[in-house]
Amino acid sequence: MGTGASSGTRTVVLTVVVTMLFVAVATGIGTWAFYDRLNRNLGSGGDIDHLVDEPADTGPKRPLNILILGTDGRDCEGCSIDGESGAGGSDSSILLHVAADRESAYGISIPRDALVERPECTAPDGSTIPEASAVMWNEAYSLGGPTCTARQAELLTGIPIDHYLALDFAGFRGMVDAVGGVRICIPEAIDDEEHNIFLPAGTRNLRGKQALDYVRNRSSTPNADLGRMRRQQYFLTALATKVLSAGTLARPSRLATFATELSRSITTDIGSVAGLADLAGEMRDLDPGSIEFETVPNEAYPEGDPNWGRLRILPEADEIWQRMLEDRPLHDATTSADPSPTPTDAPGNPASSISPDEAVDESPTGSPTGSPTGSPTTSGTLEDQQKDAADNGLCSAR
């Protein structure tokens, strides 16, 4: 697995999608009854019991740090695609930092298999979960839900977590189908007999179970969970592009269906759709194309080590956390590399859009060359970018 640090400039973070969507719903098609139904659908996981004090305000605004969680509950129909029971852990975790000027943001992914210290926290039933050492990152969610995970994130980073958003796979299929599917490039056929996942190579419009298969599969690349995490980020980018396209926003029934499915799948400390809309209003000037992504620096424990199969977060992560605390960019301007070339039909480019009326999977378009790249991409030479994409089951430009 090795160090999984990588950055990209074409990533739309789930938070932005959620909040912008609710703004569109509330202002475009939102009758009171519909608005009220979304509020009732929205799950509340409770307030964060902070370990870290919020910094004193230094001006009209201060930075925002939002923990975004993709949960792997598998009890819903069709969710147990990999034969595992409903573990209820956090399958993917992203700590999103939004600058005080609300004009830039970056997200740091934390692998589920990383070993961390877990603080004492409170379970949803009110019982106390004891602190523990060298436990998997995603265990906190299975034991104590998002509030325990947020508290764990504060212990790891020293950063106050302002909000959390957890998205469950139970509603994922409905969201994808509501927008008519999502166009994805698969560089090599996924042939996973163990988990009954089969996806041909090419650029395809994934719907329903195929979309769920794509984001859940972790056996198709040598990077396992790290590769899956990259593909999930790529898929969310493509889904966000589809949601924010004219084909969705101009069709109230499609938008309403997507919003309903999404609201059923979200658990957050933000108590209402109005609260999400307020957060969206703060980030209205944020350019999604400027958002960077990296995986926290990590390495695999060597074979023979008692922790073999798990990841160790490296000391280099401290520099990232410090940048967040000081509201500095992820990379200094003097050292950041130029963004990688964007292929002609990458997510977000108009050439990649699908007809709003398209309702079935499209046939592969042939060679994946020139198809949407994975997002995020790595900085460096084109050869480095192509190798990184290949290692993580993503298409790349040539």
C-alpha positions in Angstrom: 0.0 0.0 0.0 2.7 2.5 1.0 2.2 6.2 1.3 -1.1 7.3 -0.3 -0.7 11.0 -0.6 -2.1 12.4 -3.8 -3.8 15.7 -4.8 -6.2 16.8 -7.4 -8.0 19.9 -8.7 -11.2 18.4 -10.0 -12.7 17.1 -6.8 -16.2 18.3 -5.6 -16.5 17.4 -2.0 -19.7 15.8 -0.8 -20.4 18.6 1.6 -20.6 21.1 -1.3 -22.9 18.8 -3.2 -25.2 18.3 -0.2 -25.5 22.0 0.7 -25.8 23.3 -2.8 -28.4 20.7 -3.6 -30.6 21.8 -0.6 -30.3 25.4 -1.7 -31.6 24.5 -5.1 -34.4 22.4 -3.6 -35.4 25.1 -1.1 -35.4 28.0 -3.6 -36.4 26.2 -6.8 -39.1 23.6 -6.0 -39.4 23.7 -2.3 -43.0 23.9 -1.1 -43.3 23.9 2.7 -44.5 20.3 2.7 -41.6 19.1 0.7 -39.2 21.1 2.8 -40.7 19.7 6.0 -40.4 16.1 4.6 -36.7 16.6 3.9 -36.3 17.9 7.5 -38.0 14.8 8.9 -35.8 12.5 6.7 -32.6 14.1 7.9 -30.8 12.0 10.6 -29.4 13.6 13.7 -26.4 12.0 15.3 -26.1 14.5 18.1 -23.7 17.3 19.0 -20.0 16.8 19.0 -18.5 16.5 22.5 -15.3 18.4 21.7 -11.8 17.5 22.9 -10.4 20.6 21.3 -11.5 24.2 22.0 -12.7 26.3 19.1 -10.2 29.1 18.4 -11.2 32.6 19.1 -12.6 34.4 16.1 -10.0 36.5 14.3 -12.4 38.3 12.0 -15.8 38.1 10.4 -15.3 34.5 9.6 -13.1 31.6 10.8 -12.1 28.4 9.0 -14.5 25.5 8.9 -13.4 21.9 9.4 -16.1 19.3 8.4 -15.8 15.6 8.8 -17.4 13.7 5.9 -18.0 10.0 6.4 -19.2 7.3 4.0 -20.7 4.5 6.1 -20.6 0.8 5.3 -23.8 -0.4 6.9 -24.8 -3.4 4.7 -28.2 -4.2 6.2 -30.1 -2.5 3.4 -31.4 -4.6 0.4 -28.6 -5.0 -2.1 -25.9 -3.3 0.1 -24.2 -6.6 1.2 -22.5 -7.0 -2.1 -19.2 -8.2 -0.6 -20.7 -10.8 1.7 -20.0 -8.9 4.9 -22.5 -8.2 7.5 -23.6 -4.7 8.5 -20.6 -3.5 10.4 -21.8 0.1 10.6 -18.2 1.4 10.3 -17.0 4.4 8.4 -15.9 3.1 5.0 -14.3 6.4 4.0 -13.4 9.5 6.0 -12.5 13.0 4.7 -11.6 15.9 6.8 -12.6 19.0 4.8 -10.9 22.3 5.5 -12.7 25.4 4.2 -10.6 28.6 4.4 -11.9 31.6 6.4 -12.3 33.6 3.1 -14.5 30.7 1.8 -12.6 30.8 -1.5 -10.5 27.7 -1.2 -10.7 24.3 0.4 -8.9 21.0 0.6 -9.8 17.5 2.0 -7.6 14.9 3.7 -8.7 11.3 3.5 -8.1 9.0 6.5 -8.0 5.3 5.6 -10.3 3.0 7.5 -7.4 0.6 8.3 -5.2 3.2 9.9 -4.4 2.4 13.5 -5.1 5.4 15.9 -5.8 6.3 19.5 -9.5 6.4 20.3 -10.6 8.7 23.2 -13.4 7.9 25.6 -16.7 8.8 24.0 -20.4 8.2 24.5 -22.5 5.7 22.5 -25.9 6.5 21.0 -27.5 4.6 23.9 -25.7 6.7 26.5 -23.1 4.1 27.5 -19.5 5.0 27.8 -17.0 3.7 25.2 -13.6 3.5 26.8 -10.5 4.9 25.3 -8.2 2.5 23.4 -4.8 2.4 21.7 -3.9 1.1 18.3 -7.5 0.5 17.0 -8.7 0.8 13.5 -10.0 4.2 12.5 -13.4 2.9 11.4 -14.1 1.1 14.7 -15.1 4.4 16.4 -18.1 4.7 14.1 -19.3 1.2 14.6 -19.1 1.7 18.4 -20.2 5.2 18.9 -21.4 6.7 15.5 -20.2 10.0 14.0 -19.9 11.9 17.2 -17.3 9.4 18.5 -15.5 9.5 15.1 -15.4 13.3 15.3 -14.0 13.2 18.8 -11.4 10.7 17.5 -10.5 13.0 14.7 -9.9 15.9 17.1 -7.6 13.6 19.1 -5.6 12.6 16.0 -5.3 16.1 14.5 -5.7 18.6 17.3 -8.2 20.4 15.1 -11.7 21.3 16.3 -14.4 19.6 14.1 -17.2 22.1 13.4 -19.6 19.7 11.7 -20.0 16.1 10.4 -21.9 14.6 7.6 -22.3 10.8 7.3 -23.8 9.3 4.1 -25.0 5.7 4.3 -24.9 3.4 1.3 -28.6 2.4 2.0 -29.7 5.3 -0.2 -26.8 5.4 -2.6 -28.5 3.4 -5.4 -31.6 5.6 -5.2 -29.5 8.8 -5.5 -27.6 7.5 -8.6 -30.8 6.3 -10.3 -32.6 9.6 -9.5 -30.2 11.4 -11.8 -30.2 8.8 -14.5 -26.9 7.2 -13.7 -23.3 8.4 -13.6 -20.7 8.2 -16.4 -17.5 6.4 -15.2 -14.4 5.2 -16.9 -13.1 1.8 -16.0 -9.6 1.1 -17.4 -9.7 -2.7 -17.0 -12.5 -5.1 -16.5 -13.4 -5.8 -12.8 -13.9 -9.6 -12.5 -14.4 -10.4 -8.8 -16.0 -13.8 -8.5 -15.6 -13.9 -4.8 -18.0 -10.9 -4.3 -19.9 -11.4 -7.6 -18.8 -8.0 -9.0 -18.3 -7.9 -12.8 -17.9 -4.6 -14.6 -16.5 -4.4 -18.2 -13.8 -2.0 -19.2 -14.8 1.3 -20.9 -16.7 4.4 -20.2 -20.1 3.5 -19.0 -23.2 5.0 -17.4 -23.5 3.1 -14.1 -26.8 2.8 -12.4 -28.2 0.9 -9.4 -26.3 -2.2 -8.4 -23.4 -1.5 -10.8 -22.8 1.9 -9.2 -22.9 0.4 -5.8 -20.5 -2.4 -6.9 -18.1 0.2 -8.2 -17.8 2.2 -5.0 -17.8 -0.9 -2.7 -15.3 -3.1 -4.5 -11.9 -3.2 -3.0 -10.4 -6.3 -4.7 -9.7 -4.8 -8.1 -6.5 -3.0 -7.3 -3.3 -3.7 -5.4 -4.1 -0.7 -3.2 -7.2 -2.3 -1.7 -8.9 0.2 0.6 -6.7 3.1 -0.6 -7.6 2.4 -4.2 -11.3 2.1 -3.3 -11.1 5.4 -1.5 -9.7 7.1 -4.7 -12.4 5.5 -6.8 -15.1 6.7 -4.3 -13.7 10.2 -4.6 -13.8 10.0 -8.4 -17.4 8.7 -8.4 -18.6 11.4 -6.0 -17.0 14.0 -8.3 -18.9 12.5 -11.3 -22.1 12.3 -9.3 -21.7 15.9 -8.2 -21.2 17.0 -11.8 -24.4 15.2 -12.8 -26.4 16.7 -9.9 -25.3 20.2 -10.6 -25.7 19.9 -14.4 -28.6 21.5 -16.3 -30.0 18.1 -16.9 -30.8 17.7 -13.2 -31.3 21.2 -12.0 -33.8 22.0 -14.8 -35.9 19.0 -14.0 -37.7 19.5 -10.7 -39.0 16.0 -10.4 -35.5 14.6 -10.8 -34.1 17.0 -8.3 -36.8 16.3 -5.8 -36.2 12.5 -6.0 -32.5 12.9 -5.6 -33.0 15.3 -2.6 -35.4 12.9 -1.0 -33.0 9.9 -1.4 -30.1 12.0 -0.2 -31.9 13.3 2.9 -32.8 9.8 3.9 -29.2 8.8 3.8 -27.6 11.7 5.8 -26.8 11.9 9.5 -25.4 15.2 10.7 -25.1 17.5 13.6 -26.7 20.3 11.4 -30.2 20.1 12.6 -32.2 21.1 9.5 -32.2 21.7 5.8 -32.2 25.4 6.6 -28.9 24.8 8.4 -27.4 23.1 5.5 -28.6 25.9 3.2 -26.9 28.4 5.5 -23.7 26.5 5.2 -24.1 26.4 1.5 -24.6 30.2 1.5 -21.2 30.6 3.2 -19.5 28.5 0.5 -21.2 30.0 -2.5 -18.0 31.6 -3.7 -16.0 28.4 -3.4 -14.8 27.2 -6.8 -15.2 23.4 -6.8 -12.4 23.1 -9.4 -10.0 24.5 -6.8 -10.6 21.9 -4.1 -7.6 19.7 -3.5 -7.5 16.2 -2.1 -4.8 14.2 -0.4 -4.6 11.0 1.6 -3.0 11.4 5.0 0.7 10.2 4.7 0.8 6.6 5.8 2.6 3.3 5.3 1.7 -0.4 5.7 3.1 -2.3 8.7 5.6 -4.8 7.4 4.8 -8.5 7.0 5.5 -10.3 10.3 4.6 -7.3 12.4 1.6 -7.9 14.7 -0.2 -5.1 13.0 0.5 -6.4 9.5 -2.5 -5.6 7.2 -3.0 -2.2 8.9 -1.6 1.3 8.2 0.5 3.6 10.3 -0.1 7.3 10.0 3.3 9.0 9.4 4.7 12.0 11.3 4.5 14.0 8.1 0.8 14.3 8.8 1.5 16.8 11.6 2.5 19.4 9.0 -0.9 19.0 7.3 -2.8 19.4 10.6 -0.7 22.5 11.4 -1.6 24.0 8.1 -5.3 23.5 8.9 -4.9 25.0 12.3 -3.2 28.1 10.8 -5.6 28.2 7.9 -2.8 27.9 5.4 -3.0 26.3 1.9 -2.3 22.6 1.6 0.8 23.4 -0.5 3.0 26.5 -0.6 2.7 28.4 -3.9 6.4 28.0 -4.6 6.3 24.2 -4.3 2.9 23.3 -5.7 3.0 21.6 -9.1 0.9 22.6 -12.0 -2.4 20.7 -12.2 -2.4 17.6 -14.4 -3.8 17.9 -17.9 -7.6 17.5 -18.0 -8.8 15.1 -20.7 -11.5 16.2 -23.1 -14.2 14.2 -21.3 -13.2 14.4 -17.7 -15.9 14.9 -15.1 -16.9 18.5 -15.0 -16.1 19.1 -18.7 -19.2 19.6 -20.8 -18.0 16.8 -23.1 -18.6 14.3 -20.4 -22.3 15.1 -19.9 -25.0 12.5 -20.7 -28.4 13.2 -22.2 -30.8 13.9 -19.3 -33.2 11.4 -20.7 -30.6 8.6 -20.8 -32.0 5.8 -18.6 -29.9 2.7 -19.4 -26.2 1.8 -19.2 -24.4 2.9 -22.3 -22.1 0.5 -24.0 -18.4 0.9 -23.5 -17.0 3.6 -25.8 -14.0 1.5 -26.7 -10.6 2.1 -25.4 -10.6 4.0 -22.1 -7.9 6.3 -23.5 -9.0 9.9 -23.2 -11.9 8.9 -20.9 -12.5 10.7 -17.6 -9.5 10.6 -15.3 -9.8 9.6 -11.7 -10.0 12.4 -9.2 -7.9 13.3 -7.4 -4.9 13.2 -9.6 -1.3 13.2 -8.6 1.1 16.1 -9.2 4.3 15.3 -11.1 5.1 14.1 -14.6 2.5 12.7 -16.9 4.1 9.3 -16.4 3.7 9.6 -12.6 0.1 10.5 -13.0 -0.6 7.6 -15.3 1.1 5.1 -12.9 -0.9 6.5 -10.0 -4.1 6.2 -11.9 -3.3 2.6 -13.0 -2.4 1.6 -9.4 -5.8 2.8 -8.2 -8.1 1.5 -10.9 -8.6 4.9 -12.6 -8.3 6.0 -16.2 -5.7 8.6 -17.1 -4.9 11.0 -20.0 -2.1 10.1 -22.4 
